[in-house]
Amino acid sequence: MKIIAVQRGLEQIMSNLEKLGYKTLYYDEINSPIDALIYYQEAEADTLVNLNRLLSQQFETHPYQKPFGAILINARDKSTEDIVNIIENRLYEPLF
């Protein structure tokens, strides 16, 4: 099961992902590794700094887990289907 962190204010996306079977939480509730983090482009700079800190901490607190990394997804102008495709393929666009 993929774990997706979502910025507060994106509750509709969060709800849609939950209906599709993803485990979701708000980014300020991260306490274990996540697969993706969804944010909105116009997040304040300090919010993005905090996101970076939280993502960095997940590797420090889980040293035996291979750091695969979380993909950061800007939700601006993206449908839930677009976001799911990015999560599953770990790509914003097809390479070819």
Backbone as JSON, one array per atom type, in Angstrom:
{
  "sequence": "MKIIAVQRGLEQIMSNLEKLGYKTLYYDEINSPIDALIYYQEAEADTLVNLNRLLSQQFETHPYQKPFGAILINARDKSTEDIVNIIENRLYEPLF",
  "N": [[0.85, -1.18, 0.0], [0.61, 2.13, -0.89], [1.79, 5.1, 0.66], [0.68, 8.31, 1.04], [1.43, 11.64, 1.5], [-0.21, 14.71, 2.11], [-0.62, 18.16, 1.51], [-2.21, 20.4, 3.74], [-5.42, 21.67, 2.96], [-5.81, 20.5, 0.58], [-7.88, 18.67, 0.61], [-9.85, 17.47, -1.01], [-8.42, 16.09, -2.99], [-7.08, 14.35, -1.29], [-9.22, 12.85, -0.24], [-10.18, 11.65, -2.61], [-7.96, 10.04, -3.28], [-7.94, 8.29, -1.09], [-10.32, 6.91, -1.57], [-9.5, 5.44, -3.7], [-7.89, 3.6, -2.55], [-5.45, 4.33, -1.44], [-3.28, 5.03, 1.31], [-3.51, 7.89, 3.21], [-2.2, 10.92, 4.64], [-1.78, 14.01, 6.41], [0.89, 16.24, 5.53], [2.18, 17.31, 7.75], [1.93, 15.36, 9.6], [3.64, 13.31, 9.17], [5.36, 10.43, 10.07], [6.74, 8.27, 9.35], [8.31, 6.55, 6.57], [7.24, 7.78, 3.36], [5.58, 7.49, 0.17], [4.89, 9.45, -1.66], [4.49, 13.0, -1.86], [2.11, 15.44, -1.87], [1.62, 18.69, -2.88], [0.71, 22.19, -3.12], [1.49, 24.55, -5.59], [1.68, 27.23, -4.78], [2.52, 27.25, -2.2], [3.88, 28.59, 0.78], [7.29, 29.66, 1.16], [8.49, 28.88, 3.6], [6.91, 26.71, 4.25], [7.63, 24.84, 2.3], [10.28, 24.47, 3.02], [9.92, 23.26, 5.5], [8.7, 20.9, 4.62], [10.82, 19.71, 3.25], [12.55, 19.28, 5.41], [11.04, 17.43, 6.92], [10.94, 15.27, 5.12], [13.63, 14.64, 4.96], [14.13, 13.8, 7.55], [12.79, 11.37, 7.65], [14.51, 9.52, 6.55], [16.57, 9.51, 8.35], [15.39, 8.47, 10.63], [14.73, 5.92, 9.92], [16.95, 4.04, 9.34], [17.59, 1.49, 8.33], [16.0, 0.96, 6.25], [15.87, 0.88, 2.8], [16.58, 3.84, 1.18], [14.29, 4.98, -0.86], [12.96, 7.17, -1.6], [10.65, 9.9, -1.74], [8.32, 10.98, -4.1], [7.74, 14.28, -5.13], [4.83, 16.04, -5.72], [3.33, 18.53, -7.49], [0.22, 19.8, -7.13], [-1.1, 21.61, -8.67], [-3.25, 22.36, -11.31], [-3.73, 19.65, -11.86], [-5.5, 16.64, -12.21], [-7.11, 14.12, -10.16], [-6.66, 11.7, -11.43], [-4.38, 12.32, -12.98], [-2.54, 12.69, -10.89], [-2.5, 10.15, -9.7], [-1.39, 8.67, -11.82], [1.18, 9.79, -11.86], [2.11, 9.04, -9.32], [2.08, 6.21, -9.53], [3.78, 5.72, -11.7], [5.97, 7.2, -11.11], [6.79, 9.37, -12.57], [6.45, 12.52, -14.18], [5.75, 12.9, -16.82], [5.45, 10.8, -19.73], [8.47, 9.26, -20.9], [8.88, 8.85, -23.59]],
  "CA": [[0.0, 0.0, 0.0], [1.39, 3.37, -0.97], [1.44, 6.11, 1.65], [0.74, 9.61, 0.38], [1.26, 12.81, 2.37], [-0.91, 15.77, 1.38], [-0.64, 19.46, 2.17], [-3.54, 20.83, 4.19], [-6.1, 22.48, 1.95], [-6.03, 19.65, -0.59], [-8.7, 17.59, 1.15], [-10.57, 16.76, -2.08], [-7.46, 15.14, -3.55], [-6.86, 13.35, -0.25], [-10.41, 12.0, -0.22], [-10.19, 10.85, -3.84], [-6.9, 9.02, -3.18], [-8.4, 7.29, -0.12], [-11.33, 6.09, -2.24], [-8.79, 4.54, -4.62], [-7.15, 2.63, -1.76], [-4.18, 4.83, -0.92], [-3.27, 5.53, 2.69], [-3.12, 9.3, 3.15], [-2.06, 11.68, 5.87], [-1.29, 15.36, 6.16], [2.35, 16.24, 5.55], [2.7, 17.62, 9.08], [1.73, 14.17, 10.44], [4.56, 12.27, 8.7], [6.19, 9.83, 11.11], [7.37, 7.1, 8.76], [8.54, 6.81, 5.14], [6.09, 7.95, 2.47], [5.86, 7.26, -1.24], [4.7, 10.68, -2.4], [4.0, 14.14, -1.12], [1.36, 16.31, -2.77], [1.57, 20.06, -2.38], [0.21, 23.15, -4.1], [2.6, 25.4, -6.02], [1.76, 28.51, -4.1], [2.86, 27.08, -0.79], [4.89, 29.56, 1.22], [8.65, 29.13, 1.17], [8.77, 28.17, 4.86], [6.21, 25.43, 4.19], [8.45, 23.92, 1.51], [11.46, 24.15, 3.84], [9.47, 22.27, 6.48], [8.5, 19.63, 3.91], [12.15, 19.16, 3.02], [13.04, 18.8, 6.71], [10.3, 16.22, 7.26], [11.36, 14.19, 4.24], [15.0, 14.28, 5.34], [14.05, 13.08, 8.82], [12.3, 10.01, 7.48], [15.64, 8.65, 6.28], [17.36, 9.44, 9.58], [14.69, 7.66, 11.63], [14.55, 4.57, 9.39], [18.23, 3.83, 8.65], [17.73, 0.17, 7.71], [15.12, 0.89, 5.09], [16.53, 1.44, 1.64], [15.94, 5.12, 0.85], [13.76, 5.02, -2.21], [12.61, 8.57, -1.82], [9.27, 10.27, -2.02], [8.17, 11.88, -5.24], [7.0, 15.49, -4.8], [3.88, 16.29, -6.8], [2.63, 19.8, -7.43], [-1.17, 19.51, -7.5], [-1.69, 22.68, -9.49], [-3.75, 21.97, -12.63], [-3.69, 18.2, -12.03], [-6.67, 15.89, -11.74], [-6.73, 12.96, -9.35], [-6.11, 10.72, -12.37], [-3.01, 12.74, -13.27], [-1.73, 12.46, -9.7], [-2.33, 8.69, -9.58], [-0.42, 8.25, -12.84], [2.51, 10.21, -11.41], [2.47, 8.18, -8.18], [2.34, 4.84, -9.96], [4.9, 5.65, -12.65], [7.06, 8.03, -10.58], [7.17, 10.28, -13.64], [5.46, 13.53, -14.49], [5.34, 12.69, -18.21], [6.15, 9.66, -20.33], [9.77, 9.61, -21.45], [8.8, 8.82, -25.05]],
  "C": [[0.9, 1.24, 0.0], [0.85, 4.39, 0.04], [1.71, 7.48, 1.05], [0.5, 10.71, 1.41], [0.7, 13.95, 1.51], [-0.86, 17.06, 2.19], [-2.07, 19.79, 2.58], [-4.13, 21.79, 3.17], [-6.39, 21.69, 0.69], [-6.86, 18.43, -0.2], [-9.44, 16.81, 0.07], [-9.66, 15.72, -2.73], [-7.22, 14.01, -2.56], [-8.01, 12.35, -0.22], [-10.46, 11.08, -1.45], [-9.14, 9.74, -3.79], [-7.31, 7.91, -2.2], [-9.43, 6.36, -0.76], [-10.69, 5.09, -3.21], [-7.87, 3.56, -3.88], [-5.79, 3.07, -1.25], [-4.34, 5.22, 0.54], [-2.77, 6.96, 2.62], [-3.0, 9.87, 4.55], [-1.61, 13.08, 5.49], [0.22, 15.37, 6.31], [2.91, 16.56, 6.92], [2.46, 16.49, 10.08], [2.68, 13.04, 10.05], [5.38, 11.76, 9.87], [6.84, 8.53, 10.63], [7.56, 7.38, 7.27], [7.24, 6.9, 4.35], [6.54, 7.71, 1.04], [5.76, 8.54, -2.07], [4.21, 11.77, -1.46], [3.36, 15.1, -2.13], [1.23, 17.68, -2.13], [0.99, 20.94, -3.48], [1.31, 24.17, -4.36], [2.75, 26.66, -5.19], [1.95, 28.38, -2.61], [3.94, 28.1, -0.43], [6.25, 28.88, 1.31], [8.95, 28.37, 2.45], [8.06, 26.82, 4.91], [7.05, 24.42, 3.42], [9.72, 23.55, 2.25], [11.08, 23.1, 4.88], [9.24, 20.92, 5.83], [9.84, 18.94, 3.67], [12.72, 18.58, 4.31], [12.35, 17.49, 7.09], [10.74, 15.03, 6.41], [12.77, 13.73, 4.58], [14.99, 13.45, 6.62], [13.6, 11.64, 8.64], [13.44, 9.05, 7.19], [16.52, 8.49, 7.51], [16.71, 8.5, 10.59], [14.47, 6.22, 11.18], [15.81, 4.16, 8.62], [18.37, 2.5, 7.94], [16.83, -0.02, 6.51], [15.83, 1.56, 3.92], [15.84, 2.75, 1.25], [15.54, 5.2, -0.61], [13.38, 6.44, -2.57], [11.14, 8.76, -2.14], [9.26, 11.2, -3.22], [7.31, 13.07, -4.78], [6.11, 15.83, -5.99], [3.18, 17.62, -6.55], [1.21, 19.56, -7.96], [-1.8, 20.54, -8.43], [-2.02, 22.15, -10.9], [-3.67, 20.46, -12.9], [-4.97, 17.58, -11.47], [-6.17, 14.76, -10.84], [-6.12, 11.89, -10.24], [-4.66, 11.05, -12.73], [-2.09, 12.4, -12.1], [-1.48, 10.97, -9.5], [-1.33, 8.18, -10.6], [1.0, 8.61, -12.44], [2.98, 9.32, -10.27], [2.89, 6.8, -8.67], [3.56, 4.72, -10.88], [6.14, 6.4, -12.18], [7.65, 8.94, -11.65], [6.07, 11.29, -13.86], [4.91, 13.36, -15.91], [6.04, 11.45, -18.74], [7.48, 10.14, -20.94], [9.73, 9.68, -22.97], [7.37, 8.95, -25.51]]
}
